[in-house]
Amino acid sequence: MSFTYSTIGLGLGVAQITANGKIGGSLTGISIGTVTQTQKVWRSFQALGDIAFAYSYSIILIEIQDTLKSPPSEAKTMKKATLVSVSVTTLFYMLCGAAGYAPFGHMAPGNLLTGFGFYI
């Protein structure tokens, strides 16, 4: 479900950028004049918490490792699987974040799909 939801958000973000013909954000985010420095730092920490929550699979890593057969060793298999999965997940969610921020800029909604008017 998360993959489907994210794919829909990614597609809608790209479509909105194409329709607008411009990107509505900047690499530095909201300027300090619009929000206070404290608010900007707080929002950055909230984003880090959201990122950490996205990788909540780590709770079951040991249980998954116990189900693997040898050879090759479980540690070697899990190291490769974890590297690939975290890399793909990071790339995909970074694309979703960029595609959600680009059309709306600092007015991006917390829930990406609500920014496209589905709940109005």
C-alpha positions in Angstrom: 0.0 0.0 0.0 2.8 2.4 0.9 4.5 1.7 -2.5 1.2 2.3 -4.4 0.4 5.5 -2.4 4.0 6.8 -3.0 3.8 5.9 -6.7 0.5 7.8 -7.1 2.0 10.8 -5.2 5.1 10.7 -7.4 3.1 10.6 -10.6 0.8 13.4 -9.5 3.8 15.5 -8.4 5.4 15.1 -11.8 2.1 15.8 -13.6 1.6 19.0 -11.5 5.2 20.2 -12.3 4.5 19.6 -16.0 1.1 21.4 -15.8 2.6 24.4 -13.9 5.7 24.6 -16.1 7.8 25.7 -13.1 9.2 24.4 -9.9 7.7 26.1 -6.8 10.5 25.5 -4.2 14.1 26.1 -3.6 17.0 23.9 -2.3 17.1 25.9 1.0 13.4 25.6 1.7 11.4 28.4 3.4 13.4 31.6 3.9 14.0 32.7 7.5 11.9 35.9 6.9 8.8 33.7 6.4 9.4 31.5 9.5 11.6 31.9 12.5 15.0 30.2 12.7 13.6 28.1 15.6 10.6 26.9 13.5 13.0 26.0 10.6 15.2 23.9 12.9 12.2 22.3 14.5 10.7 21.3 11.1 14.1 19.9 10.1 14.1 17.7 13.2 10.5 16.6 12.5 11.6 15.6 9.0 14.4 13.5 10.4 11.9 11.8 12.7 9.7 11.0 9.6 12.7 9.6 7.8 13.6 7.4 10.8 10.0 6.1 11.0 10.1 5.1 7.3 12.8 2.6 8.2 10.9 0.8 11.0 11.6 -2.6 9.4 14.8 -2.8 11.5 12.8 -4.3 14.4 12.4 -7.6 12.5 15.8 -7.8 10.9 17.1 -10.4 13.3 14.0 -12.6 12.9 14.4 -12.4 9.1 18.1 -13.3 9.4 17.2 -16.4 11.5 15.0 -17.8 8.7 17.9 -17.7 6.1 19.7 -20.9 5.1 23.5 -21.3 5.0 25.7 -21.2 2.9 26.3 -18.3 2.2 26.4 -17.0 5.7 23.3 -15.1 7.0 25.4 -12.1 7.8 26.7 -11.8 4.3 23.2 -12.3 2.8 21.6 -9.8 5.1 24.3 -7.2 4.6 23.7 -7.2 0.8 19.9 -7.4 1.1 19.8 -4.5 3.6 22.1 -2.4 1.4 20.0 -2.9 -1.7 16.7 -2.4 0.1 17.7 0.7 2.0 19.3 2.2 -1.2 16.2 1.6 -3.3 13.8 2.8 -0.5 15.9 6.0 0.0 16.0 6.8 -3.7 12.3 6.2 -4.1 11.2 8.3 -1.1 13.6 11.1 -2.0 12.0 11.2 -5.4 8.6 11.3 -3.8 9.7 14.1 -1.5 11.2 16.1 -4.4 8.1 15.5 -6.6 5.9 16.6 -3.7 7.9 19.7 -2.8 8.6 20.9 -6.3 5.0 21.8 -7.4 4.0 23.4 -4.1 7.2 24.9 -2.7 6.8 25.9 0.9 3.1 25.4 0.7 3.4 21.7 0.3 0.9 19.8 2.4 1.8 17.3 5.1 -0.1 14.6 3.2 0.9 14.8 -0.5 -2.3 13.6 -2.0 -4.4 16.3 -0.2 -2.5 19.0 -2.1 -4.0 17.9 -5.4 -7.6 18.7 -4.3 -8.9 15.2 -3.8 -10.4 16.0 -0.4 -11.9 19.4 -1.2 
